[in-house]
Amino acid sequence: MTIKILGTGCAKCKALEENVKKAVANKGIFAQIEKVEDINEIMNYGVMSTPGLVIDEKVVSTGKLLTPEQIEKLLD
C-alpha cells in the first residue's frame, strides 16, 4: 500500500502526515508513506485544496485534516 500526503509544507499538511503515521501504526499494516510537495505533481492529482490524501493512487481526501481514526477507516 502506498499513501501520499499532498501539500506544500503547511501546518495542516505536516499534521496530516503525522496522523497517517499514527493510523498506519494503529492498524499494524505495512505502507509506504510519501510526502509530495511539488505543486505540479499535486495538480496532476486534480487536488486544488491541500492537504490531499492519496491511497494507492486514488485521491480520498482534499482540504481536510483527517484524524487518525478517520484515516484508519479509509485504510480498510
PDB file of N, CA, C and O in Angstrom, chain B, residues numbered from 101:
ATOM      1  N   MET B 101       0.847  -1.172   0.000  1.00  0.00           N
ATOM      2  CA  MET B 101       0.000   0.000   0.000  1.00  0.00           C
ATOM      3  C   MET B 101       0.893   1.235   0.000  1.00  0.00           C
ATOM      4  O   MET B 101       1.869   1.313   0.745  1.00  0.00           O
ATOM      5  N   THR B 102       0.544   2.192  -0.842  1.00  0.00           N
ATOM      6  CA  THR B 102       1.273   3.450  -0.901  1.00  0.00           C
ATOM      7  C   THR B 102       0.328   4.587  -0.517  1.00  0.00           C
ATOM      8  O   THR B 102      -0.763   4.721  -1.072  1.00  0.00           O
ATOM      9  N   ILE B 103       0.761   5.393   0.432  1.00  0.00           N
ATOM     10  CA  ILE B 103      -0.027   6.536   0.887  1.00  0.00           C
ATOM     11  C   ILE B 103       0.772   7.793   0.621  1.00  0.00           C
ATOM     12  O   ILE B 103       1.938   7.896   1.003  1.00  0.00           O
ATOM     13  N   LYS B 104       0.134   8.755  -0.041  1.00  0.00           N
ATOM     14  CA  LYS B 104       0.812  10.014  -0.342  1.00  0.00           C
ATOM     15  C   LYS B 104       0.066  11.159   0.330  1.00  0.00           C
ATOM     16  O   LYS B 104      -1.161  11.243   0.273  1.00  0.00           O
ATOM     17  N   ILE B 105       0.833  12.034   0.964  1.00  0.00           N
ATOM     18  CA  ILE B 105       0.286  13.262   1.526  1.00  0.00           C
ATOM     19  C   ILE B 105       0.682  14.385   0.586  1.00  0.00           C
ATOM     20  O   ILE B 105       1.866  14.641   0.365  1.00  0.00           O
ATOM     21  N   LEU B 106      -0.324  15.051   0.035  1.00  0.00           N
ATOM     22  CA  LEU B 106      -0.063  16.121  -0.912  1.00  0.00           C
ATOM     23  C   LEU B 106      -0.156  17.452  -0.190  1.00  0.00           C
ATOM     24  O   LEU B 106      -1.190  17.785   0.390  1.00  0.00           O
ATOM     25  N   GLY B 107       0.927  18.208  -0.227  1.00  0.00           N
ATOM     26  CA  GLY B 107       0.908  19.513   0.423  1.00  0.00           C
ATOM     27  C   GLY B 107       2.249  20.191   0.294  1.00  0.00           C
ATOM     28  O   GLY B 107       3.283  19.535   0.169  1.00  0.00           O
ATOM     29  N   THR B 108       2.226  21.492   0.324  1.00  0.00           N
ATOM     30  CA  THR B 108       3.449  22.259   0.101  1.00  0.00           C
ATOM     31  C   THR B 108       4.216  22.552   1.379  1.00  0.00           C
ATOM     32  O   THR B 108       5.189  23.306   1.350  1.00  0.00           O
ATOM     33  N   GLY B 109       3.804  21.980   2.488  1.00  0.00           N
ATOM     34  CA  GLY B 109       4.536  22.184   3.729  1.00  0.00           C
ATOM     35  C   GLY B 109       3.772  22.968   4.778  1.00  0.00           C
ATOM     36  O   GLY B 109       4.356  23.409   5.768  1.00  0.00           O
ATOM     37  N   CYS B 110       2.489  23.147   4.578  1.00  0.00           N
ATOM     38  CA  CYS B 110       1.679  23.898   5.544  1.00  0.00           C
ATOM     39  C   CYS B 110       1.527  23.091   6.843  1.00  0.00           C
ATOM     40  O   CYS B 110       1.818  21.895   6.877  1.00  0.00           O
ATOM     41  N   ALA B 111       1.079  23.740   7.882  1.00  0.00           N
ATOM     42  CA  ALA B 111       0.925  23.086   9.185  1.00  0.00           C
ATOM     43  C   ALA B 111      -0.049  21.915   9.110  1.00  0.00           C
ATOM     44  O   ALA B 111       0.191  20.866   9.707  1.00  0.00           O
ATOM     45  N   LYS B 112      -1.152  22.094   8.374  1.00  0.00           N
ATOM     46  CA  LYS B 112      -2.128  21.001   8.236  1.00  0.00           C
ATOM     47  C   LYS B 112      -1.530  19.818   7.489  1.00  0.00           C
ATOM     48  O   LYS B 112      -1.843  18.667   7.792  1.00  0.00           O
ATOM     49  N   CYS B 113      -0.674  20.097   6.519  1.00  0.00           N
ATOM     50  CA  CYS B 113      -0.043  19.028   5.748  1.00  0.00           C
ATOM     51  C   CYS B 113       0.872  18.205   6.654  1.00  0.00           C
ATOM     52  O   CYS B 113       0.880  16.975   6.591  1.00  0.00           O
ATOM     53  N   LYS B 114       1.629  18.886   7.485  1.00  0.00           N
ATOM     54  CA  LYS B 114       2.534  18.192   8.405  1.00  0.00           C
ATOM     55  C   LYS B 114       1.740  17.398   9.438  1.00  0.00           C
ATOM     56  O   LYS B 114       2.119  16.284   9.797  1.00  0.00           O
ATOM     57  N   ALA B 115       0.641  17.974   9.910  1.00  0.00           N
ATOM     58  CA  ALA B 115      -0.202  17.279  10.889  1.00  0.00           C
ATOM     59  C   ALA B 115      -0.846  16.049  10.256  1.00  0.00           C
ATOM     60  O   ALA B 115      -0.966  15.007  10.901  1.00  0.00           O
ATOM     61  N   LEU B 116      -1.262  16.169   8.996  1.00  0.00           N
ATOM     62  CA  LEU B 116      -1.861  15.015   8.309  1.00  0.00           C
ATOM     63  C   LEU B 116      -0.838  13.893   8.165  1.00  0.00           C
ATOM     64  O   LEU B 116      -1.177  12.721   8.328  1.00  0.00           O
ATOM     65  N   GLU B 117       0.401  14.241   7.863  1.00  0.00           N
ATOM     66  CA  GLU B 117       1.447  13.225   7.750  1.00  0.00           C
ATOM     67  C   GLU B 117       1.605  12.479   9.077  1.00  0.00           C
ATOM     68  O   GLU B 117       1.712  11.253   9.092  1.00  0.00           O
ATOM     69  N   GLU B 118       1.618  13.204  10.167  1.00  0.00           N
ATOM     70  CA  GLU B 118       1.735  12.561  11.480  1.00  0.00           C
ATOM     71  C   GLU B 118       0.527  11.682  11.769  1.00  0.00           C
ATOM     72  O   GLU B 118       0.673  10.587  12.313  1.00  0.00           O
ATOM     73  N   ASN B 119      -0.670  12.151  11.408  1.00  0.00           N
ATOM     74  CA  ASN B 119      -1.883  11.361  11.637  1.00  0.00           C
ATOM     75  C   ASN B 119      -1.895  10.094  10.784  1.00  0.00           C
ATOM     76  O   ASN B 119      -2.382   9.052  11.223  1.00  0.00           O
ATOM     77  N   VAL B 120      -1.361  10.182   9.572  1.00  0.00           N
ATOM     78  CA  VAL B 120      -1.256   8.996   8.717  1.00  0.00           C
ATOM     79  C   VAL B 120      -0.327   7.978   9.365  1.00  0.00           C
ATOM     80  O   VAL B 120      -0.637   6.787   9.407  1.00  0.00           O
ATOM     81  N   LYS B 121       0.805   8.444   9.867  1.00  0.00           N
ATOM     82  CA  LYS B 121       1.755   7.530  10.524  1.00  0.00           C
ATOM     83  C   LYS B 121       1.105   6.859  11.734  1.00  0.00           C
ATOM     84  O   LYS B 121       1.306   5.666  11.965  1.00  0.00           O
ATOM     85  N   LYS B 122       0.329   7.619  12.505  1.00  0.00           N
ATOM     86  CA  LYS B 122      -0.367   7.054  13.664  1.00  0.00           C
ATOM     87  C   LYS B 122      -1.392   6.014  13.220  1.00  0.00           C
ATOM     88  O   LYS B 122      -1.508   4.950  13.829  1.00  0.00           O
ATOM     89  N   ALA B 123      -2.129   6.320  12.166  1.00  0.00           N
ATOM     90  CA  ALA B 123      -3.163   5.405  11.675  1.00  0.00           C
ATOM     91  C   ALA B 123      -2.546   4.099  11.183  1.00  0.00           C
ATOM     92  O   ALA B 123      -3.065   3.019  11.464  1.00  0.00           O
ATOM     93  N   VAL B 124      -1.448   4.199  10.454  1.00  0.00           N
ATOM     94  CA  VAL B 124      -0.768   3.004   9.941  1.00  0.00           C
ATOM     95  C   VAL B 124      -0.251   2.168  11.108  1.00  0.00           C
ATOM     96  O   VAL B 124      -0.367   0.943  11.095  1.00  0.00           O
ATOM     97  N   ALA B 125       0.318   2.824  12.111  1.00  0.00           N
ATOM     98  CA  ALA B 125       0.820   2.112  13.287  1.00  0.00           C
ATOM     99  C   ALA B 125      -0.326   1.453  14.042  1.00  0.00           C
ATOM    100  O   ALA B 125      -0.200   0.310  14.484  1.00  0.00           O
ATOM    101  N   ASN B 126      -1.442   2.162  14.195  1.00  0.00           N
ATOM    102  CA  ASN B 126      -2.597   1.609  14.907  1.00  0.00           C
ATOM    103  C   ASN B 126      -3.169   0.388  14.185  1.00  0.00           C
ATOM    104  O   ASN B 126      -3.604  -0.574  14.818  1.00  0.00           O
ATOM    105  N   LYS B 127      -3.160   0.443  12.836  1.00  0.00           N
ATOM    106  CA  LYS B 127      -3.696  -0.678  12.060  1.00  0.00           C
ATOM    107  C   LYS B 127      -2.714  -1.840  11.995  1.00  0.00           C
ATOM    108  O   LYS B 127      -3.107  -2.974  11.723  1.00  0.00           O
ATOM    109  N   GLY B 128      -1.437  -1.559  12.246  1.00  0.00           N
ATOM    110  CA  GLY B 128      -0.428  -2.608  12.191  1.00  0.00           C
ATOM    111  C   GLY B 128      -0.186  -3.125  10.793  1.00  0.00           C
ATOM    112  O   GLY B 128       0.080  -4.311  10.598  1.00  0.00           O
ATOM    113  N   ILE B 129      -0.279  -2.234   9.817  1.00  0.00           N
ATOM    114  CA  ILE B 129      -0.083  -2.634   8.426  1.00  0.00           C
ATOM    115  C   ILE B 129       1.215  -2.024   7.905  1.00  0.00           C
ATOM    116  O   ILE B 129       1.769  -1.095   8.493  1.00  0.00           O
ATOM    117  N   PHE B 130       1.686  -2.577   6.776  1.00  0.00           N
ATOM    118  CA  PHE B 130       2.849  -2.006   6.129  1.00  0.00           C
ATOM    119  C   PHE B 130       2.359  -1.079   5.030  1.00  0.00           C
ATOM    120  O   PHE B 130       1.539  -1.463   4.196  1.00  0.00           O
ATOM    121  N   ALA B 131       2.868   0.139   5.037  1.00  0.00           N
ATOM    122  CA  ALA B 131       2.515   1.093   3.996  1.00  0.00           C
ATOM    123  C   ALA B 131       3.700   2.009   3.749  1.00  0.00           C
ATOM    124  O   ALA B 131       4.403   2.424   4.671  1.00  0.00           O
ATOM    125  N   GLN B 132       3.895   2.306   2.493  1.00  0.00           N
ATOM    126  CA  GLN B 132       4.915   3.285   2.126  1.00  0.00           C
ATOM    127  C   GLN B 132       4.263   4.664   2.156  1.00  0.00           C
ATOM    128  O   GLN B 132       3.289   4.915   1.446  1.00  0.00           O
ATOM    129  N   ILE B 133       4.800   5.542   2.973  1.00  0.00           N
ATOM    130  CA  ILE B 133       4.232   6.879   3.122  1.00  0.00           C
ATOM    131  C   ILE B 133       5.150   7.882   2.444  1.00  0.00           C
ATOM    132  O   ILE B 133       6.343   7.954   2.736  1.00  0.00           O
ATOM    133  N   GLU B 134       4.568   8.659   1.530  1.00  0.00           N
ATOM    134  CA  GLU B 134       5.350   9.644   0.793  1.00  0.00           C
ATOM    135  C   GLU B 134       4.735  11.025   0.978  1.00  0.00           C
ATOM    136  O   GLU B 134       3.514  11.176   1.014  1.00  0.00           O
ATOM    137  N   LYS B 135       5.585  12.011   1.093  1.00  0.00           N
ATOM    138  CA  LYS B 135       5.140  13.401   1.151  1.00  0.00           C
ATOM    139  C   LYS B 135       5.428  14.015  -0.208  1.00  0.00           C
ATOM    140  O   LYS B 135       6.569  13.999  -0.669  1.00  0.00           O
ATOM    141  N   VAL B 136       4.407  14.551  -0.847  1.00  0.00           N
ATOM    142  CA  VAL B 136       4.550  15.163  -2.169  1.00  0.00           C
ATOM    143  C   VAL B 136       4.382  16.671  -2.005  1.00  0.00           C
ATOM    144  O   VAL B 136       3.304  17.154  -1.656  1.00  0.00           O
ATOM    145  N   GLU B 137       5.453  17.401  -2.261  1.00  0.00           N
ATOM    146  CA  GLU B 137       5.417  18.859  -2.095  1.00  0.00           C
ATOM    147  C   GLU B 137       5.488  19.604  -3.424  1.00  0.00           C
ATOM    148  O   GLU B 137       5.314  20.822  -3.460  1.00  0.00           O
ATOM    149  N   ASP B 138       5.741  18.887  -4.509  1.00  0.00           N
ATOM    150  CA  ASP B 138       5.845  19.521  -5.821  1.00  0.00           C
ATOM    151  C   ASP B 138       4.452  19.920  -6.311  1.00  0.00           C
ATOM    152  O   ASP B 138       3.582  19.069  -6.498  1.00  0.00           O
ATOM    153  N   ILE B 139       4.254  21.218  -6.514  1.00  0.00           N
ATOM    154  CA  ILE B 139       2.924  21.727  -6.858  1.00  0.00           C
ATOM    155  C   ILE B 139       2.411  21.133  -8.173  1.00  0.00           C
ATOM    156  O   ILE B 139       1.212  20.891  -8.314  1.00  0.00           O
ATOM    157  N   ASN B 140       3.304  20.897  -9.131  1.00  0.00           N
ATOM    158  CA  ASN B 140       2.870  20.315 -10.406  1.00  0.00           C
ATOM    159  C   ASN B 140       2.376  18.876 -10.221  1.00  0.00           C
ATOM    160  O   ASN B 140       1.387  18.463 -10.827  1.00  0.00           O
ATOM    161  N   GLU B 141       3.083  18.125  -9.373  1.00  0.00           N
ATOM    162  CA  GLU B 141       2.651  16.744  -9.112  1.00  0.00           C
ATOM    163  C   GLU B 141       1.324  16.739  -8.365  1.00  0.00           C
ATOM    164  O   GLU B 141       0.463  15.897  -8.618  1.00  0.00           O
ATOM    165  N   ILE B 142       1.164  17.692  -7.437  1.00  0.00           N
ATOM    166  CA  ILE B 142      -0.104  17.800  -6.698  1.00  0.00           C
ATOM    167  C   ILE B 142      -1.240  18.113  -7.671  1.00  0.00           C
ATOM    168  O   ILE B 142      -2.322  17.533  -7.579  1.00  0.00           O
ATOM    169  N   MET B 143      -0.989  19.028  -8.595  1.00  0.00           N
ATOM    170  CA  MET B 143      -2.018  19.409  -9.566  1.00  0.00           C
ATOM    171  C   MET B 143      -2.385  18.242 -10.479  1.00  0.00           C
ATOM    172  O   MET B 143      -3.521  18.145 -10.942  1.00  0.00           O
ATOM    173  N   ASN B 144      -1.420  17.356 -10.738  1.00  0.00           N
ATOM    174  CA  ASN B 144      -1.708  16.180 -11.579  1.00  0.00           C
ATOM    175  C   ASN B 144      -2.767  15.274 -10.959  1.00  0.00           C
ATOM    176  O   ASN B 144      -3.431  14.514 -11.665  1.00  0.00           O
ATOM    177  N   TYR B 145      -2.924  15.355  -9.638  1.00  0.00           N
ATOM    178  CA  TYR B 145      -3.972  14.574  -8.967  1.00  0.00           C
ATOM    179  C   TYR B 145      -5.312  15.311  -8.973  1.00  0.00           C
ATOM    180  O   TYR B 145      -6.323  14.774  -8.519  1.00  0.00           O
ATOM    181  N   GLY B 146      -5.315  16.543  -9.488  1.00  0.00           N
ATOM    182  CA  GLY B 146      -6.549  17.315  -9.517  1.00  0.00           C
ATOM    183  C   GLY B 146      -6.910  17.916  -8.173  1.00  0.00           C
ATOM    184  O   GLY B 146      -8.049  18.327  -7.952  1.00  0.00           O
ATOM    185  N   VAL B 147      -5.937  17.966  -7.280  1.00  0.00           N
ATOM    186  CA  VAL B 147      -6.173  18.499  -5.936  1.00  0.00           C
ATOM    187  C   VAL B 147      -5.982  20.011  -5.958  1.00  0.00           C
ATOM    188  O   VAL B 147      -4.909  20.501  -6.309  1.00  0.00           O
ATOM    189  N   MET B 148      -7.017  20.743  -5.586  1.00  0.00           N
ATOM    190  CA  MET B 148      -6.966  22.203  -5.578  1.00  0.00           C
ATOM    191  C   MET B 148      -6.831  22.758  -4.165  1.00  0.00           C
ATOM    192  O   MET B 148      -6.500  23.931  -3.988  1.00  0.00           O
ATOM    193  N   SER B 149      -7.085  21.929  -3.166  1.00  0.00           N
ATOM    194  CA  SER B 149      -7.024  22.365  -1.774  1.00  0.00           C
ATOM    195  C   SER B 149      -6.219  21.342  -0.993  1.00  0.00           C
ATOM    196  O   SER B 149      -6.535  20.153  -1.003  1.00  0.00           O
ATOM    197  N   THR B 150      -5.188  21.804  -0.322  1.00  0.00           N
ATOM    198  CA  THR B 150      -4.347  20.884   0.452  1.00  0.00           C
ATOM    199  C   THR B 150      -4.688  20.977   1.930  1.00  0.00           C
ATOM    200  O   THR B 150      -5.238  21.987   2.368  1.00  0.00           O
ATOM    201  N   PRO B 151      -4.381  19.969   2.692  1.00  0.00           N
ATOM    202  CA  PRO B 151      -3.659  18.775   2.279  1.00  0.00           C
ATOM    203  C   PRO B 151      -4.546  17.796   1.522  1.00  0.00           C
ATOM    204  O   PRO B 151      -5.765  17.760   1.691  1.00  0.00           O
ATOM    205  N   GLY B 152      -3.895  17.014   0.691  1.00  0.00           N
ATOM    206  CA  GLY B 152      -4.589  15.945  -0.012  1.00  0.00           C
ATOM    207  C   GLY B 152      -4.052  14.603   0.459  1.00  0.00           C
ATOM    208  O   GLY B 152      -2.894  14.481   0.858  1.00  0.00           O
ATOM    209  N   LEU B 153      -4.911  13.609   0.406  1.00  0.00           N
ATOM    210  CA  LEU B 153      -4.505  12.261   0.812  1.00  0.00           C
ATOM    211  C   LEU B 153      -4.809  11.292  -0.324  1.00  0.00           C
ATOM    212  O   LEU B 153      -5.937  11.214  -0.811  1.00  0.00           O
ATOM    213  N   VAL B 154      -3.785  10.560  -0.734  1.00  0.00           N
ATOM    214  CA  VAL B 154      -3.908   9.610  -1.839  1.00  0.00           C
ATOM    215  C   VAL B 154      -3.515   8.234  -1.325  1.00  0.00           C
ATOM    216  O   VAL B 154      -2.434   8.057  -0.764  1.00  0.00           O
ATOM    217  N   ILE B 155      -4.395   7.266  -1.517  1.00  0.00           N
ATOM    218  CA  ILE B 155      -4.095   5.888  -1.134  1.00  0.00           C
ATOM    219  C   ILE B 155      -4.128   5.042  -2.386  1.00  0.00           C
ATOM    220  O   ILE B 155      -5.141   4.976  -3.082  1.00  0.00           O
ATOM    221  N   ASP B 156      -3.004   4.392  -2.666  1.00  0.00           N
ATOM    222  CA  ASP B 156      -2.851   3.566  -3.871  1.00  0.00           C
ATOM    223  C   ASP B 156      -3.339   4.312  -5.112  1.00  0.00           C
ATOM    224  O   ASP B 156      -4.121   3.796  -5.910  1.00  0.00           O
ATOM    225  N   GLU B 157      -2.852   5.536  -5.242  1.00  0.00           N
ATOM    226  CA  GLU B 157      -3.093   6.405  -6.411  1.00  0.00           C
ATOM    227  C   GLU B 157      -4.543   6.874  -6.539  1.00  0.00           C
ATOM    228  O   GLU B 157      -4.927   7.381  -7.593  1.00  0.00           O
ATOM    229  N   LYS B 158      -5.348   6.717  -5.502  1.00  0.00           N
ATOM    230  CA  LYS B 158      -6.718   7.214  -5.516  1.00  0.00           C
ATOM    231  C   LYS B 158      -6.831   8.355  -4.501  1.00  0.00           C
ATOM    232  O   LYS B 158      -6.500   8.176  -3.329  1.00  0.00           O
ATOM    233  N   VAL B 159      -7.298   9.525  -4.947  1.00  0.00           N
ATOM    234  CA  VAL B 159      -7.478  10.654  -4.046  1.00  0.00           C
ATOM    235  C   VAL B 159      -8.675  10.376  -3.147  1.00  0.00           C
ATOM    236  O   VAL B 159      -9.791  10.194  -3.636  1.00  0.00           O
ATOM    237  N   VAL B 160      -8.452  10.341  -1.842  1.00  0.00           N
ATOM    238  CA  VAL B 160      -9.526  10.015  -0.899  1.00  0.00           C
ATOM    239  C   VAL B 160      -9.932  11.210  -0.039  1.00  0.00           C
ATOM    240  O   VAL B 160     -10.964  11.165   0.629  1.00  0.00           O
ATOM    241  N   SER B 161      -9.136  12.272  -0.048  1.00  0.00           N
ATOM    242  CA  SER B 161      -9.485  13.438   0.754  1.00  0.00           C
ATOM    243  C   SER B 161      -8.714  14.645   0.261  1.00  0.00           C
ATOM    244  O   SER B 161      -7.552  14.539  -0.131  1.00  0.00           O
ATOM    245  N   THR B 162      -9.381  15.808   0.284  1.00  0.00           N
ATOM    246  CA  THR B 162      -8.690  17.060  -0.047  1.00  0.00           C
ATOM    247  C   THR B 162      -9.157  18.148   0.902  1.00  0.00           C
ATOM    248  O   THR B 162     -10.328  18.205   1.279  1.00  0.00           O
ATOM    249  N   GLY B 163      -8.235  19.002   1.280  1.00  0.00           N
ATOM    250  CA  GLY B 163      -8.550  20.176   2.080  1.00  0.00           C
ATOM    251  C   GLY B 163      -8.965  19.917   3.510  1.00  0.00           C
ATOM    252  O   GLY B 163      -9.486  20.812   4.175  1.00  0.00           O
ATOM    253  N   LYS B 164      -8.743  18.713   3.994  1.00  0.00           N
ATOM    254  CA  LYS B 164      -9.165  18.372   5.356  1.00  0.00           C
ATOM    255  C   LYS B 164      -8.002  17.790   6.143  1.00  0.00           C
ATOM    256  O   LYS B 164      -7.146  17.091   5.602  1.00  0.00           O
ATOM    257  N   LEU B 165      -7.993  18.094   7.423  1.00  0.00           N
ATOM    258  CA  LEU B 165      -7.056  17.455   8.333  1.00  0.00           C
ATOM    259  C   LEU B 165      -7.793  16.306   8.995  1.00  0.00           C
ATOM    260  O   LEU B 165      -8.524  16.498   9.967  1.00  0.00           O
ATOM    261  N   LEU B 166      -7.593  15.106   8.461  1.00  0.00           N
ATOM    262  CA  LEU B 166      -8.275  13.930   8.984  1.00  0.00           C
ATOM    263  C   LEU B 166      -7.610  13.458  10.265  1.00  0.00           C
ATOM    264  O   LEU B 166      -6.399  13.596  10.437  1.00  0.00           O
ATOM    265  N   THR B 167      -8.404  12.905  11.153  1.00  0.00           N
ATOM    266  CA  THR B 167      -7.877  12.321  12.385  1.00  0.00           C
ATOM    267  C   THR B 167      -7.327  10.930  12.074  1.00  0.00           C
ATOM    268  O   THR B 167      -7.663  10.350  11.042  1.00  0.00           O
ATOM    269  N   PRO B 168      -6.488  10.394  12.953  1.00  0.00           N
ATOM    270  CA  PRO B 168      -6.013   9.026  12.726  1.00  0.00           C
ATOM    271  C   PRO B 168      -7.173   8.033  12.591  1.00  0.00           C
ATOM    272  O   PRO B 168      -7.101   7.102  11.788  1.00  0.00           O
ATOM    273  N   GLU B 169      -8.229   8.226  13.364  1.00  0.00           N
ATOM    274  CA  GLU B 169      -9.375   7.320  13.303  1.00  0.00           C
ATOM    275  C   GLU B 169     -10.063   7.389  11.928  1.00  0.00           C
ATOM    276  O   GLU B 169     -10.454   6.358  11.379  1.00  0.00           O
ATOM    277  N   GLN B 170     -10.207   8.582  11.385  1.00  0.00           N
ATOM    278  CA  GLN B 170     -10.815   8.726  10.059  1.00  0.00           C
ATOM    279  C   GLN B 170      -9.933   8.068   8.992  1.00  0.00           C
ATOM    280  O   GLN B 170     -10.441   7.443   8.060  1.00  0.00           O
ATOM    281  N   ILE B 171      -8.636   8.209   9.131  1.00  0.00           N
ATOM    282  CA  ILE B 171      -7.707   7.618   8.169  1.00  0.00           C
ATOM    283  C   ILE B 171      -7.751   6.097   8.263  1.00  0.00           C
ATOM    284  O   ILE B 171      -7.695   5.411   7.243  1.00  0.00           O
ATOM    285  N   GLU B 172      -7.851   5.567   9.481  1.00  0.00           N
ATOM    286  CA  GLU B 172      -7.919   4.112   9.651  1.00  0.00           C
ATOM    287  C   GLU B 172      -9.102   3.539   8.884  1.00  0.00           C
ATOM    288  O   GLU B 172      -8.988   2.464   8.295  1.00  0.00           O
ATOM    289  N   LYS B 173     -10.234   4.235   8.879  1.00  0.00           N
ATOM    290  CA  LYS B 173     -11.409   3.749   8.155  1.00  0.00           C
ATOM    291  C   LYS B 173     -11.143   3.717   6.649  1.00  0.00           C
ATOM    292  O   LYS B 173     -11.651   2.843   5.945  1.00  0.00           O
ATOM    293  N   LEU B 174     -10.344   4.674   6.154  1.00  0.00           N
ATOM    294  CA  LEU B 174     -10.019   4.694   4.735  1.00  0.00           C
ATOM    295  C   LEU B 174      -9.053   3.575   4.359  1.00  0.00           C
ATOM    296  O   LEU B 174      -8.968   3.189   3.194  1.00  0.00           O
ATOM    297  N   LEU B 175      -8.332   3.059   5.341  1.00  0.00           N
ATOM    298  CA  LEU B 175      -7.351   2.007   5.086  1.00  0.00           C
ATOM    299  C   LEU B 175      -7.981   0.622   5.076  1.00  0.00           C
ATOM    300  O   LEU B 175      -7.316  -0.351   4.718  1.00  0.00           O
ATOM    301  N   ASP B 176      -9.237   0.511   5.458  1.00  0.00           N
ATOM    302  CA  ASP B 176      -9.915  -0.802   5.490  1.00  0.00           C
ATOM    303  C   ASP B 176     -10.184  -1.317   4.086  1.00  0.00           C
ATOM    304  O   ASP B 176     -10.744  -2.401   3.923  1.00  0.00           O
TER     305      ASP B 176
END
